Amino acid sequence: MMAKKAAKKQKDEDIEEAAAPVEEEEEEEAAAPVEEEEEEETPKKAPSKFAKGKAKDEEEETDEDEEELEVAPEAKEIFEERSQAAKQFEEKPKEDITEERTYNVNLVRARWLHPTRRAKRAIHIVRNFFTRHMKPTQIVIDPELNQFIWSRGIQNPPRHVTIRATKTLEGLVTLYLA
């Protein structure tokens, strides 16, 4: 116990000795003449484009800056190509919906299975129902509908779901929550 106290006192003394030169340096800095600080001028801030009441000199400086920021011709060409590609994408006509139907699908049969397979079975029932009724080439289930079926967990899916189905010219059927 006594050895620990002695070791602690020794550490405290070592720390005080190390801190003493630092304190002396701080005192010397405080005693230094203030003239050095006054000689340093603070740099002027760049004029803001949003500041009101600009001086004429500041306006001239900003004009010079804008001239320096001109875009290289290669970059302009790339930008124009990409913007044309984006316009072509936007101009594509949306797929025509040939059929739109609303069904109330009974999911009670999903309860016949083990509780840990019910929501999966409910999705399977929905897919089979629309395969039978709309004869699609492909079925896409909207994430909102999927979220609704899974919202109460895997063990307790809803017993009925009202679904809006749209069929395109290509035979793609998309299922939405009605």
HUQUIUR-V836557 format. One record per residue. N is the residue number from 1. RES is the residue in three letters. OMEGA is omega in degrees with one decimal (NA if undefined). Layout:
N,RES,OMEGA  N,RES,OMEGA
This chain:
1,MET,-179.0  2,MET,-179.2  3,ALA,178.7  4,LYS,180.0  5,LYS,179.9  6,ALA,178.9  7,ALA,179.5  8,LYS,177.9  9,LYS,179.9  10,GLN,178.7  11,LYS,179.6  12,ASP,179.5  13,GLU,178.5  14,ASP,180.0  15,ILE,179.8  16,GLU,179.3  17,GLU,180.0  18,ALA,-178.0  19,ALA,-176.6  20,ALA,178.7  21,PRO,179.5  22,VAL,179.7  23,GLU,178.9  24,GLU,178.5  25,GLU,179.6  26,GLU,179.0  27,GLU,179.0  28,GLU,179.5  29,GLU,-179.9  30,ALA,-178.7  31,ALA,-179.1  32,ALA,-178.1  33,PRO,-176.8  34,VAL,-176.3  35,GLU,-178.8  36,GLU,-179.7  37,GLU,-177.8  38,GLU,-178.7  39,GLU,179.8  40,GLU,177.8  41,GLU,178.3  42,THR,-179.9  43,PRO,179.7  44,LYS,179.6  45,LYS,177.5  46,ALA,-178.2  47,PRO,179.5  48,SER,179.1  49,LYS,-176.2  50,PHE,-178.3  51,ALA,179.2  52,LYS,174.8  53,GLY,179.7  54,LYS,174.0  55,ALA,-178.7  56,LYS,179.0  57,ASP,-178.8  58,GLU,179.1  59,GLU,178.8  60,GLU,179.6  61,GLU,-179.0  62,THR,177.4  63,ASP,178.6  64,GLU,-180.0  65,ASP,-178.7  66,GLU,178.9  67,GLU,-179.4  68,GLU,-174.4  69,LEU,179.9  70,GLU,-175.6  71,VAL,179.5  72,ALA,-178.0  73,PRO,179.2  74,GLU,-179.5  75,ALA,178.1  76,LYS,179.8  77,GLU,179.5  78,ILE,-179.9  79,PHE,179.9  80,GLU,178.4  81,GLU,-179.0  82,ARG,-179.9  83,SER,176.4  84,GLN,178.2  85,ALA,179.2  86,ALA,178.6  87,LYS,178.8  88,GLN,179.9  89,PHE,-179.2  90,GLU,-176.0  91,GLU,179.5  92,LYS,179.7  93,PRO,177.7  94,LYS,-178.3  95,GLU,179.4  96,ASP,176.8  97,ILE,-178.5  98,THR,-179.1  99,GLU,172.3  100,GLU,-177.3  101,ARG,176.1  102,THR,-179.6  103,TYR,171.1  104,ASN,-173.4  105,VAL,179.5  106,ASN,-178.4  107,LEU,-177.5  108,VAL,-179.1  109,ARG,176.7  110,ALA,-180.0  111,ARG,178.7  112,TRP,-175.8  113,LEU,174.1  114,HIS,-175.9  115,PRO,-177.3  116,THR,178.9  117,ARG,-169.8  118,ARG,-178.1  119,ALA,176.6  120,LYS,179.9  121,ARG,178.7  122,ALA,176.9  123,ILE,178.9  124,HIS,178.7  125,ILE,179.6  126,VAL,179.4  127,ARG,-179.8  128,ASN,179.7  129,PHE,-176.7  130,PHE,173.0  131,THR,-179.2  132,ARG,-171.3  133,HIS,-175.0  134,MET,177.8  135,LYS,-176.3  136,PRO,168.9  137,THR,178.9  138,GLN,178.7  139,ILE,176.5  140,VAL,178.4  141,ILE,179.6  142,ASP,-179.8  143,PRO,179.1  144,GLU,176.6  145,LEU,177.9  146,ASN,179.6  147,GLN,179.9  148,PHE,-178.8  149,ILE,-178.2  150,TRP,-171.3  151,SER,-179.3  152,ARG,176.5  153,GLY,-176.5  154,ILE,-172.9  155,GLN,-172.2  156,ASN,178.1  157,PRO,178.2  158,PRO,-177.8  159,ARG,178.3  160,HIS,176.8  161,VAL,174.1  162,THR,-172.3  163,ILE,173.7  164,ARG,-177.4  165,ALA,176.1  166,THR,180.0  167,LYS,-179.9  168,THR,179.6  169,LEU,-179.6  170,GLU,-179.8  171,GLY,178.3  172,LEU,178.8  173,VAL,177.5  174,THR,-176.9  175,LEU,-179.8  176,TYR,174.2  177,LEU,-177.3  178,ALA,NA
